[in-house]
């Protein structure tokens, strides 16, 4: 006996995701979707066609909607589902995912948010309890009325804001923000990510808005979802997006370049094929690559870069999950996506940047100038940003250490060119 989920996009059914009695999953576009040339494909890796896309073709996209690593294992245990059963996990979690889609059992319509039903804002005590619960119960899996999913290995929860207060969404309500508690095994990850995200914004990079807050003295990060658009009516519209792994047809467990995941070269090539203004978006990815080297984000892998589909066309999505991972001794210092053949800052030199420029299809002198400019700018402003965050009650000592580490790396990066 087969089971099926309808894949909805802006009130229309795109197609059907099925699993048969043997556990084989397949996706098939609906005839009406195929017949309308104005309607897009779900993914660069899932072009519109009348025949079904078998598991090997469709799993990179649909599996890429689910959490990863320890988060996936914890969710699967909580739900009593195998961590390899993407279909059942999407059946349980697919009501609100990254991008424009929502998945519901075939024959059901997604619930329409009731204007008369307002989610209850959480006070500090309840928010503090939620922060404690999330690492043990990712995505609040199993909570009645909640079907939420986000990719990533870090604990997080999609939420809504009611008059500036965090609330859990009503059934069918698009979430607008992502709540991220600290990572238990690593010091001051909220301060770390807040600093790196705000540093990127200060340098002029396109980055998701992120603010650090506290609830009962517990820090957390609140990130505005770039894949949501607030209409003039106040309604929230989901915007489609897909990460580089999904767009390139690479399964989420192969997100690292060393495991045949995306490289910067394949990312630049993807943007040249997909972006509405390729030249602009390629330069954004260049800046992202340089910035991650400067801050020591060795975990910037293929699922940390995405395509965003919106009114302006297809662009590189604002940056997210920016963390100075080299601040933690237990984490590797090797880049998830190499700069040419260089895997660490110590291996970088002008030849490596020239080779990187060549692989990106860019002029080496321009890349060299951009490396130096971003490195010098980061060195100049990082301490000031850290001080501003400390004034909000965050861990001043940790912020000072992170800022000092970034400033030191920035100086070294500037010397590589």
N, C-alpha and C positions, 0 to 999 in steps of 0.2 A: 504494500500500500504506500502511495506517495503522499507527501505533504507539500504544501505550497505557501509561499509568502508573496503578496502583491507588493511591488516596489512603486511607491507613490512619489510624484514630483509636482509641486504646485497644483494639487487637486486632481491630477491625472495619473492613471496607472501607466507606468513606463513598460512594465513587463512582469514576468513571474519567475521567482527563484524557487526551484523544486528540489526535493531530495527523494530518491526512490528507496525501495525496501533494502537495497544493497548498500545504501549510504552514499550513492553517487549524486552529486549536486550539479545542477545545470541552471542556466538563466536563458530566458527567451523573451525577446521584445514582443510587445503586443502589436497586432497588425495595424491598429489605428495609429500607433506611435511611428511605426515604420512608414506609413503612408503620408505622413505630414513632414515634408522636407524641412520645415522651420524648426522642428523639434530635434534637439541634439542627442548624441549618444551619451551613455552613462559615463564613459571613460575613454581616454585615448586608446586604451587596451581592449575596449569592448565596442568596436564599431557596429553600427546598425546593420543587421542582416536577418533574414527570415528564419534561418535554422537556429537551433539552440546552441549556446556556448557551453561546452562541457566544463567539468570541474577545473581542469588545468587552465582554461581560459578565464573563467569567471572568479575563481577563488582569490587571486591577488587583489581584485577590487573589493569583493564582499568580505573576505577575511581581514582586509585592511581597515574595515570599520570597527573592528573589535579591539579591546585592550590587549596588551602584550605582556609576555614574560610572567613575573610574579603576580601582576594584577589579573591576568587571564586565568592563571591557576587558582587564585583565590575566588574569583567570580564563579568559575566552573564548580569548585567545591561547594560553594554556598548554594548554587542552583541544582547540584546533583547531576551535572552534565559533564561529559568528557570535554577536556580542553581542546580536543581536535575536532569537535563537532560544531563547525562554524554555523551550520543551519540552525541547530537548536539554540545556540547562543544568540543568534540574531532574532530568533523567534521570541526569546526572553528579553532582549535588550534593545531591539531595533526601532523603538518608537521615536527616538531623537538621537541622531548620529551626526557625525561631521558632514557638513554639506547640506544639500537641499532635500535629501531623501528621507523617507520614513517607511518602515516595513511593517506590514500588518497581515495577519492570516487571510488567505484568499477568501473573498466574499464579504470581508469586513471593510468598513470605511474608517479612516483615522478619525478619532473623536474630534469634534470641533470645540475649541475652548469656549466655555460658557462665560459670557461677559458678566453674568451675575455672580460667578464663582471666582473669588479672588484668593490666590494663595496667601497663607498667613506668614508674614515676615518673622524670621527667627530672632529672638532676643539673644543677647550675648551668652547667656547660660546655655540655651539650646544650640547655638552655633558652636560653642566650645565643645559640647558633647558630640556634635556632628564631626568636628575635626578629630576628636579622639576615635570615633567609630570608623571613619573612612579607611584608614590603613588596614583594619581588620575585615572590613566589609566594603570592598571597592564598588563604586557606583551605586551604593545602597542596593545591591542586587537582591531581588526577592521582595523588596518593599512594595506593598500593594499600591497599584496606580502608577508606579514608576517603571518605565522601560527606556533606559538611558545607556548610551555607549559612546566612548571616546577611545581613540587609539592612544598608545603610549604605555610605558612601563611604570610611570609615576602615578601615585594616588591622586585622583582628581574627581570632581563632580560637576556636571552641568547644572546651573541654577538660573533663577530669574531675579531681577531686582524689583522690589515694590517700594516706591518712594525712597529709593536709596538703600533699602534693607534687603538682605539676602533671604530668598524663599525657595522652597522646592516647587517645581512646576506642577500645574494642574494637568490632568490627562490631555494629551494632544497639544499642549502649549509649547511653542518653540523656546528653548532656553537661550539666554542672551550672554551669559558669563560662565566662566570656569573657575571653580573654587579649588585651590591647591593647598593642602596642608603641608607642613614641613616633612621632609623625609627623615624618618626616625634615626637611621644609622649614620647620618651625615650632619655635620654642624651647620646650623644657620642657613639652610637651603632657601628659605623664604627671602632672607636678606641678599643672598647670593643672586638669585634669579631676578629680584626686583632691581638690583644694581645693574646687572648686565642688560636687562630690557630697557631700563631708562638711559643707560649709556648709549645703547644703539639708537634710541630716539634722539638723543642730544647730538649725535653725529650725523643725523639726517637720514638714517636708514628707515625703511618702511617696516614698522614693528607693531605687533598687537599692543594695545594699551594695557598696562599692568600696574596695579597699585597694591602695596603691602598694607595690611591692617592687623589689628589685634582683637581677640575676643577673650575676655577673662585672662589677659596677659599671654594668650597663645597667639603666635603670629600665623598669618596665612596670606596667600597671594590671591588676588581677584583679577582675572584676565578677561577683558571684553572679547567676545567672539567676533572675529572678522568675517565669519560666514553667516552673519545675521544682519539684516537691514531694517532699521526702524522707519516705517512709512509715515507720511504726514498725518495719517489718522491715528498713529500710535501703535498700529498693528506691526507685528514682527514677521518679516519674510525671510525664509531660509534661502541662502545662496549656495550654489553648488561649488564643490571643491574636491580635489583629489590630490593625495600626496604623490611624490615622484615614484614610489614603489607601485602604487596603484596605476598610475599613468603608463608606466613602462612594463606592466604585467609581471612584476616581481613579487613573490609571496612575502608577507611581512616578516617572517623569520629570517629572510635573507636581506635585511635592510642595510647591513654593513657591506662596504665595498669589498672587504676581505672574504665575504661569503657570496661573491658575485652579485652584490647589491649595486645600487646606483653609484656612479662616480661623478665628479664635477663635469667631466667631459660629456657623459651621457645626459647630465642635467642641462648643460648649455645647448646640446643638440635638441633636447626636448623643448626647451623654450623657443628655439628658432622654428620648430615645427608648429607649436601650439599657440604661442603668444600673439596677440593682436598687433603689438608693437615690439617685435623681437629685440631690436637694438636696445630699447629701454630696459626690458626685463633681464636681458643678459648682463647688463651693467649692475643691476640690483643683485643678481646672484654673485657676481664678482665681489661686490662689497660685502655680502654675507660671508663668503669664503674668507676674505681677509679679516673681517671682524672676529670670526670664530677662532682664527689663529691668534689674534691679539689677546682675546680674553681667556684663551686656553679651554675652549669648549671642544674637547676631543670626542664628544658623543653626538656631533652634528651629522646624522646619518640620513639615508634616503627618505625616511618618513618625517623628517623635520623640515622638509621643503615641499611646498604644495603649489598647485595651480588653482587660481580662484576665477570663477566664471561669474561675471556680473555685468551691469549696464555698460561699463567701459570696455567690455570685451574680456579676453583671457589675459590675466597678469600673474606674475609671481605673487603668491599670497604674502601678507605681512609676516615677518619673522616671529617665531615663537620658541619656547623651550630653550632659551639662551641661558646657559649656566657655565660658570668657570669650574669645569670638572677637575682640572689639574690641581685644584686646591685640596683635593681629597686623595690621600696617599694610596688608598685601596683601589682607586680607579686608574685605568690605563691612561698614559699620556699620548698614546698613538692616535692620530687623527682617524676618525671613522671614514672620512673621505680625504684621500691624500692630495697634497699640493704637488702636482707632477708625480715624482717618485718619492717625495719626502713624507715621512710618517710622523715626524716630531718637529718642534721648533728648532731643535739643535741641528737637524739635517737641512734646514732651509738656508739658501743663499741666493744670490742674484741669478745664477744659472737655473735654479729650480723655479723661480718666479718667471723667468723667460720661457721655460718649457711649459709652465702652466698657462701662460698667456697664449702660447702657440696652440695648445690643446683646446683653449677656449675660443680660438679664432679672433683674438684681440692683439693689438699692437703692444709689444713688450714695454716700450717707454711709457705708454699710458698706464699700464698695470703697475709699473714701478712707482710712478708718481702717486698713484692711488694708494698703494701700500704705505708709502711714507706719510701721506696726508692723513690717512685714517689713524695710523699709529701715533703720530704727533698730536692729533686732536684728542685721542683717547687719553694719552698721557697728561694732557693739559687740564681735562675736566673731570676725570674719574673721582678724584678726591673730593671735589665740591659736591658731586652727586651723592657720594657716600655720606657726607656730612649732613646733607638735607634729609636723607633717609633716617639717619640717627636721631635727628631732631623730632622725628615722629614716634620715638620710643623703641625703635628697633635696636638690635645688638650692635652697639657702637664698635666694640672691639673686633667683632667679626667683619663688619663693614670696612673698617680701617685695614684689616689684613687683606681682604679681597681687593680693595682699591690699590694697595701697595703692590700686590702680586700682578695685577693688570698693568699698572704703570711700569713695572720692571719689564714685563713681557713686551709692552708697547715699545719701550726703548730698544729692546733687542730686535724686535721686528723691523723697526726703522733702519737698523744697521744692516739688515739682510739685503737691502737694495742699494 
